Amino acid sequence: LKKNGEVLVFGENEHGQLGIGNYKDQNKPISLMIDPKIKGISCGSHHSALLTIDGNVYTMGSNIHGTLGTS
């Protein structure tokens, strides 16, 4: 997470935890295009969560144990 709210992601993406729209591993950092800006990030081994400056939460990845909060 950069100071300007930009999110750079890279690494293993087997469960879609990078939020880039596919399940391919990402070897180089790429920017997630999210608006409004992100102010916090939490990452697990199979999921990620992003907190926006507006207080909304975006989750991505595996939901096998309810980690995405969608059910």
Number of C-alpha atoms within 10 A of each C-alpha: 14 9 8 9 16 17 20 14 19 15 13 16 20 14 18 19 26 28 18 18 9 12 15 14 16 14 10 9 11 13 12 13 11 13 11 14 16 23 18 15 15 10 14 11 11 18 21 20 21 21 17 18 14 11 12 10 15 16 21 21 22 18 15 9 8 9 17 17 12 7 7
